[in-house]
Amino acid sequence: MPSSNSSDQEDDLEACVLRFSDLDLKETSLINPSSSLKAELDGSTKKKYSFAKKKAFALFVKTKEVPAPLFECKEKWWKCCQQLFMDQTSIHRHVATQHADEICHQTASILKQLAMTLSASKSLKSADERNPLKEYLTHDHEVSAWLPDVSCFSPDELISGQGGEDGEVLLYYCYCDLEDPRWICAWQTALCQHLHLTGKVRIATEGINGTVGGSKLATRLYVEVMLSCPWFKDYLCKDDFKTSKGGACCFPELRVGVFEEIVPMGISPNKISYRTPGTHLSPGEFHKEVEKFLSQANPEQSDTILLDCRNFYESKIGRFQGCLAPDIRKFSYFPSYIDKNLELFREKRVLMYCTGGIRCERGSAYLKAKGVCKEVFQLKGGIHKYLEEFPDGFYKGKLFVFDERYALSYNSDIVSECSYCEAPWDQYKLCSTPQCRQLVLTCPDCQGQGLTACCVTCQDKGGRLASSPTQNSFKEECECTARRPRIPSELSQQARLPLSPEPRPDVGESGPGLCERHHQHFPRPSQS
């Protein structure tokens, strides 16, 4: 952490980057929270940096509090990064060494609030006079004024039930124009800390995208605040929040940041806007469309494509029957996938779906902008809402989620297999080789034999690392992923697809796990 007296403190502040750990919300192009801060802060505010840093540190530590056992004389312990700390010194040391980026980011947010407070009078005389909502908000622009009153609840009530059985995880998004995403970022950070929520929240001028976990009381209060907030109350409704069993334990920490896009498609919202999406279909309407599509006598000649907008490791463990599932690793590859396979969609009716609906919003807008499809539809609320209504419908297998649960189960179907022995298996684990971070499907029997890496390459790497602990040059993306095309071409495979899945490559050839070639088209059910 930079010192308040250091000449490099502003450079350190500008260098802070908030990184998301999951595969879909991860992006390196975080808009710097202090990129415009230096110009806005006067000398008096700069002197308050030390205060802001201490406040940010204290707020972060407070979110890690957990009740101490009854037999302990202390009232609280702290839990962070799956570690338990029984005294303030140890938790302070951990936060200072492991979470400097988050503290620095929050410090910038607090300083931003101070700068905005100082300039509030000027704002009221200019743009605020033309914008009643902004004027209304600026009168009390302190973040604390927009936090719910929890004085009637004990800390134990907010914290209890954060475990996987009694807690809850919220998934939601809202596309709407936000004039000051940095202030929303500061408010969301304070709100989640106030309610002891963990998770990830992305904010941009185009809206907000969040998944947070905590006690059911905390998530209920969070939803109430969001539905009453002037920025979102005209766009969000209670049904927009998808819920599942979980809690604060599903996320290692709280990550809130400002980005260019609330879901990283890699194209500026100014070029492809959320305002021009495909036609939304309710789960019931989508179910009927899929039923009609699957009942066709000659599906090869169908004018409909059921398109999975997710990544290959998601559709591998669960998908709609008869879908086209692109073999892509990131959603930012989706536009290139569409471009490369554009003829596949010419004069077709496209039914798109994703986890919660957010990727389809701009994904469908991109496909529509190409002008080749008859119609483009998208599943409103995504697979999450569909499974709430049709747990035994046309979606088979598990629903992948971007947290430490990895997947949600709504039915008993297993559609994937162990990468080593091919036994039915759909429970992901991280590759055992440090720093690889790839997901692997390996059943208990194969795990017992030591087969815990995503591929033969990583298995060998793991052995070398064990014998040479100083070796520390592994990449996050496994080398064997380079053998998979970054953007696959479906058109070149039309002679043998879509009815038959690809043969599974030999393990020795491409390695097991998610680094092998993924099936693009999944077979439709046999017609009786």
Disulfide bonds with the S-S distance in Angstrom:
none
